[in-house]
Amino acid sequence: MTKVRIAKSEDSRMESMADEFSGFEGMEDDPKEMARAMKKMGNEMGEELPPEFNEVVDRLESGQSPEEIESALPDLGNTDLSDDD
């Protein structure tokens, strides 16, 4: 059986993500729940995410806290996303 993908509008995807993350506060105390939410967000975006995203999700699933991940991956948020080369 093949997978069927249903096209969603950008507004619909953003609305779905907003609903998912409305209760994001307190999730830092439950890394596995945070990983589940991040996976869902990644799927909703429908775009290829950088390998760092998967690494963070894997670490959260293994029980690492966001603080532990930040100290293990200090350059995580320091990528230049501009098109200026």
N, CA, C and O atoms as a GROMACS GRO file, in nm:
protein
  340
    1MET      N    1   0.084  -0.116   0.000
    1MET     CA    2   0.000   0.000   0.000
    1MET      C    3   0.090   0.124   0.000
    1MET      O    4   0.188   0.130   0.074
    2THR      N    5   0.057   0.220  -0.080
    2THR     CA    6   0.136   0.342  -0.087
    2THR      C    7   0.079   0.448   0.005
    2THR      O    8  -0.040   0.447   0.039
    3LYS      N    9   0.166   0.540   0.046
    3LYS     CA   10   0.123   0.650   0.131
    3LYS      C   11   0.050   0.753   0.047
    3LYS      O   12   0.082   0.775  -0.070
    4VAL      N   13  -0.048   0.815   0.106
    4VAL     CA   14  -0.121   0.923   0.042
    4VAL      C   15  -0.091   1.050   0.121
    4VAL      O   16  -0.103   1.052   0.243
    5ARG      N   17  -0.053   1.152   0.052
    5ARG     CA   18  -0.022   1.280   0.116
    5ARG      C   19  -0.132   1.380   0.082
    5ARG      O   20  -0.165   1.400  -0.035
    6ILE      N   21  -0.187   1.440   0.183
    6ILE     CA   22  -0.294   1.538   0.163
    6ILE      C   23  -0.231   1.677   0.167
    6ILE      O   24  -0.164   1.713   0.263
    7ALA      N   25  -0.255   1.753   0.063
    7ALA     CA   26  -0.200   1.888   0.056
    7ALA      C   27  -0.276   1.979   0.151
    7ALA      O   28  -0.400   1.980   0.153
    8LYS      N   29  -0.200   2.056   0.229
    8LYS     CA   30  -0.258   2.154   0.319
    8LYS      C   31  -0.208   2.291   0.280
    8LYS      O   32  -0.096   2.306   0.230
    9SER      N   33  -0.290   2.389   0.302
    9SER     CA   34  -0.246   2.524   0.275
    9SER      C   35  -0.145   2.565   0.383
    9SER      O   36  -0.139   2.506   0.490
   10GLU      N   37  -0.066   2.666   0.352
   10GLU     CA   38   0.031   2.718   0.448
   10GLU      C   39  -0.040   2.763   0.576
   10GLU      O   40   0.008   2.736   0.686
   11ASP      N   41  -0.153   2.830   0.562
   11ASP     CA   42  -0.228   2.876   0.679
   11ASP      C   43  -0.275   2.758   0.764
   11ASP      O   44  -0.269   2.763   0.887
   12SER      N   45  -0.320   2.653   0.699
   12SER     CA   46  -0.367   2.535   0.770
   12SER      C   47  -0.253   2.469   0.847
   12SER      O   48  -0.271   2.426   0.961
   13ARG      N   49  -0.134   2.460   0.784
   13ARG     CA   50  -0.019   2.401   0.852
   13ARG      C   51   0.022   2.485   0.972
   13ARG      O   52   0.051   2.431   1.079
   14MET      N   53   0.026   2.616   0.954
   14MET     CA   54   0.065   2.705   1.064
   14MET      C   55  -0.036   2.697   1.179
   14MET      O   56   0.002   2.699   1.296
   15GLU      N   57  -0.162   2.688   1.145
   15GLU     CA   58  -0.266   2.676   1.247
   15GLU      C   59  -0.250   2.546   1.326
   15GLU      O   60  -0.264   2.544   1.448
   16SER      N   61  -0.221   2.440   1.255
   16SER     CA   62  -0.202   2.311   1.319
   16SER      C   63  -0.081   2.313   1.412
   16SER      O   64  -0.086   2.259   1.522
   17MET      N   65   0.028   2.377   1.368
   17MET     CA   66   0.146   2.387   1.453
   17MET      C   67   0.119   2.475   1.574
   17MET      O   68   0.166   2.444   1.683
   18ALA      N   69   0.045   2.582   1.556
   18ALA     CA   70   0.012   2.670   1.668
   18ALA      C   71  -0.069   2.594   1.773
   18ALA      O   72  -0.047   2.610   1.893
   19ASP      N   73  -0.162   2.512   1.727
   19ASP     CA   74  -0.241   2.430   1.820
   19ASP      C   75  -0.151   2.334   1.895
   19ASP      O   76  -0.166   2.316   2.016
   20GLU      N   77  -0.060   2.271   1.825
   20GLU     CA   78   0.030   2.173   1.886
   20GLU      C   79   0.118   2.238   1.992
   20GLU      O   80   0.139   2.180   2.098
   21PHE      N   81   0.168   2.357   1.963
   21PHE     CA   82   0.264   2.419   2.053
   21PHE      C   83   0.201   2.520   2.149
   21PHE      O   84   0.274   2.591   2.219
   22SER      N   85   0.068   2.528   2.153
   22SER     CA   86   0.005   2.620   2.247
   22SER      C   87   0.038   2.583   2.390
   22SER      O   88   0.044   2.670   2.477
   23GLY      N   89   0.058   2.457   2.416
   23GLY     CA   90   0.094   2.411   2.549
   23GLY      C   91   0.241   2.378   2.562
   23GLY      O   92   0.278   2.293   2.643
   24PHE      N   93   0.325   2.441   2.483
   24PHE     CA   94   0.469   2.413   2.481
   24PHE      C   95   0.536   2.442   2.615
   24PHE      O   96   0.636   2.379   2.650
   25GLU      N   97   0.481   2.539   2.690
   25GLU     CA   98   0.537   2.570   2.820
   25GLU      C   99   0.532   2.445   2.907
   25GLU      O  100   0.431   2.374   2.909
   26GLY      N  101   0.638   2.420   2.977
   26GLY     CA  102   0.644   2.303   3.063
   26GLY      C  103   0.696   2.179   2.994
   26GLY      O  104   0.732   2.082   3.061
   27MET      N  105   0.700   2.180   2.861
   27MET     CA  106   0.751   2.063   2.789
   27MET      C  107   0.900   2.041   2.812
   27MET      O  108   0.950   1.930   2.794
   28GLU      N  109   0.971   2.147   2.852
   28GLU     CA  110   1.114   2.131   2.876
   28GLU      C  111   1.138   2.032   2.990
   28GLU      O  112   1.249   1.981   3.004
   29ASP      N  113   1.036   2.005   3.071
   29ASP     CA  114   1.047   1.906   3.177
   29ASP      C  115   1.022   1.764   3.127
   29ASP      O  116   1.042   1.668   3.201
   30ASP      N  117   0.979   1.751   3.003
   30ASP     CA  118   0.950   1.620   2.944
   30ASP      C  119   1.012   1.613   2.804
   30ASP      O  120   0.944   1.637   2.704
   31PRO      N  121   1.143   1.581   2.798
   31PRO     CA  122   1.212   1.581   2.668
   31PRO      C  123   1.147   1.490   2.564
   31PRO      O  124   1.147   1.523   2.445
   32LYS      N  125   1.094   1.376   2.606
   32LYS     CA  126   1.033   1.284   2.509
   32LYS      C  127   0.907   1.344   2.448
   32LYS      O  128   0.881   1.325   2.330
   33GLU      N  129   0.829   1.416   2.527
   33GLU     CA  130   0.710   1.482   2.475
   33GLU      C  131   0.750   1.595   2.380
   33GLU      O  132   0.685   1.618   2.278
   34MET      N  133   0.857   1.666   2.415
   34MET     CA  134   0.907   1.773   2.329
   34MET      C  135   0.953   1.715   2.195
   34MET      O  136   0.928   1.774   2.090
   35ALA      N  137   1.019   1.600   2.198
   35ALA     CA  138   1.064   1.535   2.074
   35ALA      C  139   0.944   1.498   1.987
   35ALA      O  140   0.946   1.516   1.866
   36ARG      N  141   0.839   1.444   2.050
   36ARG     CA  142   0.719   1.406   1.975
   36ARG      C  143   0.658   1.528   1.907
   36ARG      O  144   0.619   1.522   1.790
   37ALA      N  145   0.650   1.639   1.980
   37ALA     CA  146   0.593   1.762   1.924
   37ALA      C  147   0.680   1.816   1.811
   37ALA      O  148   0.629   1.863   1.710
   38MET      N  149   0.812   1.809   1.828
   38MET     CA  150   0.902   1.859   1.724
   38MET      C  151   0.892   1.774   1.597
   38MET      O  152   0.896   1.828   1.487
   39LYS      N  153   0.878   1.643   1.613
   39LYS     CA  154   0.861   1.556   1.496
   39LYS      C  155   0.733   1.592   1.421
   39LYS      O  156   0.731   1.601   1.298
   40LYS      N  157   0.627   1.613   1.498
   40LYS     CA  158   0.500   1.648   1.436
   40LYS      C  159   0.512   1.781   1.362
   40LYS      O  160   0.463   1.797   1.251
   41MET      N  161   0.580   1.877   1.426
   41MET     CA  162   0.600   2.008   1.363
   41MET      C  163   0.679   1.991   1.233
   41MET      O  164   0.644   2.051   1.131
   42GLY      N  165   0.785   1.910   1.236
   42GLY     CA  166   0.865   1.886   1.117
   42GLY      C  167   0.783   1.825   1.005
   42GLY      O  168   0.799   1.861   0.888
   43ASN      N  169   0.696   1.732   1.040
   43ASN     CA  170   0.609   1.670   0.939
   43ASN      C  171   0.509   1.770   0.883
   43ASN      O  172   0.480   1.769   0.764
   44GLU      N  173   0.456   1.856   0.969
   44GLU     CA  174   0.359   1.957   0.925
   44GLU      C  175   0.422   2.057   0.829
   44GLU      O  176   0.356   2.106   0.737
   45MET      N  177   0.549   2.088   0.850
   45MET     CA  178   0.616   2.186   0.765
   45MET      C  179   0.629   2.136   0.622
   45MET      O  180   0.626   2.215   0.528
   46GLY      N  181   0.642   2.005   0.605
   46GLY     CA  182   0.651   1.949   0.471
   46GLY      C  183   0.777   1.984   0.396
   46GLY      O  184   0.782   1.972   0.274
   47GLU      N  185   0.879   2.028   0.468
   47GLU     CA  186   1.005   2.064   0.406
   47GLU      C  187   1.116   1.978   0.464
   47GLU      O  188   1.103   1.924   0.574
   48GLU      N  189   1.225   1.967   0.390
   48GLU     CA  190   1.340   1.894   0.442
   48GLU      C  191   1.407   1.979   0.550
   48GLU      O  192   1.437   2.097   0.529
   49LEU      N  193   1.429   1.917   0.664
   49LEU     CA  194   1.490   1.988   0.776
   49LEU      C  195   1.638   1.952   0.784
   49LEU      O  196   1.679   1.846   0.737
   50PRO      N  197   1.717   2.039   0.842
   50PRO     CA  198   1.860   2.012   0.851
   50PRO      C  199   1.888   1.893   0.943
   50PRO      O  200   1.807   1.862   1.030
   51PRO      N  201   2.002   1.827   0.924
   51PRO     CA  202   2.036   1.710   1.006
   51PRO      C  203   2.040   1.743   1.156
   51PRO      O  204   2.015   1.656   1.239
   52GLU      N  205   2.070   1.867   1.189
   52GLU     CA  206   2.075   1.906   1.330
   52GLU      C  207   1.938   1.889   1.396
   52GLU      O  208   1.930   1.857   1.515
   53PHE      N  209   1.832   1.911   1.320
   53PHE     CA  210   1.697   1.894   1.374
   53PHE      C  211   1.678   1.750   1.421
   53PHE      O  212   1.632   1.726   1.532
   54ASN      N  213   1.716   1.656   1.335
   54ASN     CA  214   1.702   1.514   1.370
   54ASN      C  215   1.791   1.478   1.488
   54ASN      O  216   1.752   1.396   1.572
   55GLU      N  217   1.909   1.536   1.496
   55GLU     CA  218   1.998   1.507   1.608
   55GLU      C  219   1.937   1.555   1.739
   55GLU      O  220   1.943   1.485   1.840
   56VAL      N  221   1.878   1.674   1.738
   56VAL     CA  222   1.815   1.726   1.858
   56VAL      C  223   1.698   1.638   1.898
   56VAL      O  224   1.682   1.605   2.016
   57VAL      N  225   1.615   1.600   1.802
   57VAL     CA  226   1.500   1.513   1.832
   57VAL      C  227   1.548   1.380   1.889
   57VAL      O  228   1.491   1.332   1.987
   58ASP      N  229   1.651   1.321   1.830
   58ASP     CA  230   1.705   1.194   1.881
   58ASP      C  231   1.754   1.208   2.024
   58ASP      O  232   1.731   1.120   2.107
   59ARG      N  233   1.821   1.319   2.053
   59ARG     CA  234   1.872   1.341   2.189
   59ARG      C  235   1.757   1.361   2.288
   59ARG      O  236   1.762   1.312   2.400
   60LEU      N  237   1.654   1.433   2.246
   60LEU     CA  238   1.537   1.450   2.332
   60LEU      C  239   1.469   1.316   2.359
   60LEU      O  240   1.429   1.287   2.472
   61GLU      N  241   1.457   1.233   2.255
   61GLU     CA  242   1.394   1.102   2.271
   61GLU      C  243   1.473   1.014   2.367
   61GLU      O  244   1.416   0.928   2.434
   62SER      N  245   1.604   1.036   2.373
   62SER     CA  246   1.686   0.956   2.465
   62SER      C  247   1.680   1.010   2.607
   62SER      O  248   1.738   0.952   2.698
   63GLY      N  249   1.610   1.123   2.627
   63GLY     CA  250   1.591   1.177   2.760
   63GLY      C  251   1.678   1.296   2.795
   63GLY      O  252   1.672   1.345   2.908
   64GLN      N  253   1.761   1.342   2.702
   64GLN     CA  254   1.845   1.459   2.730
   64GLN      C  255   1.758   1.583   2.740
   64GLN      O  256   1.662   1.599   2.664
   65SER      N  257   1.791   1.670   2.835
   65SER     CA  258   1.718   1.795   2.850
   65SER      C  259   1.765   1.895   2.745
   65SER      O  260   1.874   1.880   2.691
   66PRO      N  261   1.683   1.997   2.715
   66PRO     CA  262   1.727   2.101   2.621
   66PRO      C  263   1.859   2.166   2.665
   66PRO      O  264   1.943   2.199   2.582
   67GLU      N  265   1.876   2.185   2.795
   67GLU     CA  266   1.999   2.245   2.846
   67GLU      C  267   2.121   2.156   2.817
   67GLU      O  268   2.227   2.206   2.779
   68GLU      N  269   2.104   2.025   2.835
   68GLU     CA  270   2.213   1.931   2.806
   68GLU      C  271   2.248   1.933   2.658
   68GLU      O  272   2.365   1.926   2.620
   69ILE      N  273   2.147   1.942   2.575
   69ILE     CA  274   2.169   1.945   2.430
   69ILE      C  275   2.241   2.073   2.391
   69ILE      O  276   2.334   2.070   2.311
   70GLU      N  277   2.198   2.185   2.447
   70GLU     CA  278   2.264   2.313   2.417
   70GLU      C  279   2.411   2.311   2.456
   70GLU      O  280   2.494   2.363   2.382
   71SER      N  281   2.444   2.251   2.570
   71SER     CA  282   2.584   2.250   2.609
   71SER      C  283   2.664   2.148   2.527
   71SER      O  284   2.784   2.168   2.506
   72ALA      N  285   2.599   2.040   2.480
   72ALA     CA  286   2.669   1.942   2.397
   72ALA      C  287   2.687   1.991   2.254
   72ALA      O  288   2.782   1.951   2.186
   73LEU      N  289   2.595   2.077   2.207
   73LEU     CA  290   2.598   2.127   2.070
   73LEU      C  291   2.598   2.280   2.073
   73LEU      O  292   2.499   2.342   2.034
   74PRO      N  293   2.707   2.343   2.118
   74PRO     CA  294   2.707   2.488   2.137
   74PRO      C  295   2.684   2.569   2.010
   74PRO      O  296   2.638   2.683   2.018
   75ASP      N  297   2.716   2.516   1.892
   75ASP     CA  298   2.700   2.590   1.767
   75ASP      C  299   2.564   2.567   1.702
   75ASP      O  300   2.541   2.610   1.589
   76LEU      N  301   2.474   2.501   1.771
   76LEU     CA  302   2.347   2.460   1.713
   76LEU      C  303   2.266   2.575   1.655
   76LEU      O  304   2.217   2.562   1.543
   77GLY      N  305   2.252   2.684   1.722
   77GLY     CA  306   2.170   2.794   1.673
   77GLY      C  307   2.247   2.900   1.597
   77GLY      O  308   2.193   3.006   1.568
   78ASN      N  309   2.373   2.873   1.565
   78ASN     CA  310   2.458   2.974   1.503
   78ASN      C  311   2.480   2.952   1.355
   78ASN      O  312   2.588   2.982   1.304
   79THR      N  313   2.381   2.900   1.284
   79THR     CA  314   2.395   2.881   1.140
   79THR      C  315   2.346   3.005   1.067
   79THR      O  316   2.245   3.064   1.104
   80ASP      N  317   2.418   3.043   0.963
   80ASP     CA  318   2.382   3.160   0.883
   80ASP      C  319   2.287   3.116   0.774
   80ASP      O  320   2.326   3.040   0.685
   81LEU      N  321   2.164   3.162   0.780
   81LEU     CA  322   2.062   3.121   0.683
   81LEU      C  323   2.045   3.220   0.569
   81LEU      O  324   1.958   3.202   0.484
   82SER      N  325   2.128   3.322   0.564
   82SER     CA  326   2.114   3.422   0.458
   82SER      C  327   2.169   3.367   0.327
   82SER      O  328   2.251   3.275   0.325
   83ASP      N  329   2.122   3.424   0.219
   83ASP     CA  330   2.167   3.382   0.087
   83ASP      C  331   2.288   3.462   0.041
   83ASP      O  332   2.334   3.445  -0.072
   84ASP      N  333   2.340   3.550   0.125
   84ASP     CA  334   2.454   3.633   0.090
   84ASP      C  335   2.581   3.550   0.101
   84ASP      O  336   2.624   3.519   0.212
   85ASP      N  337   2.642   3.515  -0.010
   85ASP     CA  338   2.765   3.434  -0.008
   85ASP      C  339   2.885   3.521  -0.032
   85ASP      O  340   2.997   3.471  -0.034
   0.00000   0.00000   0.00000
